[in-house]
Amino acid sequence: MNWMTKQLRGLELRARRGWYIQNLMYYVVGGMAVVFLMDFIGMGASRWLFFDRAAIARGQVWRLLTFVFLPPQTSLLWIIFSLYFYWLIGNTLESQWGSFKFNLYYLLGIVGAILGGLITGYVDNTYINLSLFLAFAAMFPDFQMYLFFFLPIKMKWLALLDVLLYAYNFIIGSWSVRAAIVLSLLNVALFFGGDAVRTIRFEFGTLKRRWAFRRNYRR
């Protein structure tokens, strides 16, 4: 077990039943659906829920949390697919990790997003949802889904495309954008950073041994 695994197990053993929420994604996805429907019928719920540093400073402290429930700005058909996808990956991670560990992972994503929002003035739940997607892709890289409902593609390739996209945004973005990206994906680094480093070292070592073998063979 690595250091992170030991700490998580220690926290989970000390945690009481009321310290975490079971089936967390039911509440998150349900909240997104309610907000989308309220916006769809013209009630404009989103304008009272998004993260706004100036509004928070004026006392609207609920915005520190309610931005999590903002749905993707998309069509009615696509929102059904999006919410189903969030529910699928969230519930799968919770069943794999257990409720406590999943709650902790999601909470770290929220805290990171809030810190990024306090620095930049605004943040949404895009990177939190991305962190769920990256965790799912790391644990189930060969899981296959259908892009645009007909093109089969594995999760690891979708995750790679997302990583490249956000790496590009990190490079060309301002320092505030970079801070938002780094802080919002802090949970990914904490949970999977060690495994990523070990995998890179292993692959580099394998490649190095192959080069050495080929060089010796040619000699």
N, C-alpha and C positions, 0 to 999 in steps of 0.2 A: 504494500500500500504506500502511496506517496503521501506527502505532508497534507495536501488538500483533502484527500480521502479520510485520513485520520481525524482531521479537524471536523469534517462534516459528520462523521459518525459520532464523535464526542458531543457535538451540538445536538444531534438528533436524540441521543440517549438522555440528555438533560432536558430536552424540550417536553413540555406538557402538551396534552391533547389540544388545548385551546390556542396554541401558539401558531397554528397554521390552518389553512383553509383547504379542505378536501374538494376535489373537482373544481379547481380554481378557474379553469378555462370556461366552464359553463357560465360563470358570473361575468368574466371579461367579454366573451363573445355575446352573451345575452345583453350586456350593457351597450355594446356596439350596435346591436340590432335595434335596440330601443331608440338610441340616439339617431340612427339612420332614418328610422320611420318618422320620428319627430321632425327631422329636417325635411324629409320627403313630403310631408303634409303641410309644410310651411311654418312650423313652430320655431325653427331656428335655434335648436338647443345647442348646437356646436359653438355658437358665439359666446356662450356663457361657460363653456367647459375647457376651451383650449388654454394651453400654458401661455401666460402673459406676465412677464416679470413686473411691469408697471402696475398691472391690475392686482397682482399679488401683494405688492407693496402698499396698495390702497386698502388692503384688508380682505381681498377675495382669495383667501387661502385655500379654498377647495380646489382651485385650479392646479395646485401641486399634485393632485391625484387624478382629477377627472379627465385630464388629457389622455389617460390610458384608454378611455372608453370611446375615443373619437374613431369612427369607422373610416375606411379608405374612401376618398372622394371618387366615386365611380358609379356605374349604372346599377340598376336594380338587379339585373341578371348576374353581373360580375360580383356584386356584394355577397350574394348567396354563396358563390364559389369561394370567395375570400374568407368569409366567416367559417365556412366548413373546413377550409384548409387550416386556419388558425386553431380551430377546435381539434382537428385530427392530430396535428403535431404537438399541441399542448397536452392533450390527454395521453398520447403515446409516451411523451417524456415523463409525465407524472406516473404512469403505470410502470415505467422502466426504473425510475429513480425513487419513487415514493413521494408522497405529498409534501413532506417537510423539505426535502432537497429541491423539489421543483419550485415550491414557494420561495425558497431562499434565492434560487437562480433568477426568478422573475423579479423579486424584490430588489436584488442587486442591479438588474437592468433599469428598474424605475429610479432608484437612487442615482445611478449614473446619468440617466437622462435629466433628472432634476438639476444635478450639478451643472450639466452642460447648458441647461436652460437658464440657470442663474448667471452663467458667464455670458451667454450670447443674447439673452433676453427672450428667446423663444425656442421651443423644441416640441416635437410631436412624438408619437409612439412608433414611428417608422423603424428606428433602430432597435427598439425593444422587440418588435415583431421579427426583425431581422435576426436578432440573437436567438430567438426560438428556432427559426429556420436553420441557422448555422449549427445549433446544437443537434437538431434532428438529422441534418445531413452528416454530421460527424459520427453519429451513432448508427445511422442506417444509410450509408453512402450509396448502396445499390437499390434502394427503394425507388421504384419506377412510377412516374406519374405522366399524365398526358397534357403536354403544353398545347394550349388553344384547343383542348378537348380531343385532339387526334394525333399529335406528335409525341411519341414515347421518348422520355428522357429521364436519366437517373438523377437523383438528388445531388450527387457529388458534382455533377457538371453545372447544375443550376446554382449551387453554392459557389462554385468557382467564378461563374459569371457575376454574381452579386459581389464577391470579394474584389474582383477586378474593377467593377463599377465604383464601389466605395473607395477603393484605393486611388482611383482617378480623381474622385471628388476631394479626397484628402490632399492630393498633390496640388490641384489647381485652386482649392478653396482657401478662404481666409483662415487666420488663426482661430477665430471663433468656430468656424465649421470644423476644423481639425479637432478642437477640444470637444465639441459635441459628439463627433464620431468616436473618439477614443474613450470618453467617459461612458457613453451609452453602450459600448461593447465591452466594458470592463468585466462583466460576468462571463463572457466568452473566454477572455484571456485567463481569468481565474480558474475556470472549470476545465478548460481544454488546452491552455497554454503549455503545460508540462508535457502532455501527450504529443502536441504538435512538435515541440522541440525534440523529443525522443524520436519521433517518426522521421524528422528531417535528418537527424544525426544517423539514424539507421540507413536511410536511403543514400545519404552521402557516403557512408562507410561502404555500403554495397557497391556503389558506383566506383569508389576509389579502388576497391579490391578488383573489380572487373578491369579497370584501366591497367592496374599493376599486372594482372594475369596476362592481358593482351600484349603488354610491353615485353614481359618475360618470354612469352611464346614467340614473338617475332625475333627476339634475340637468339 
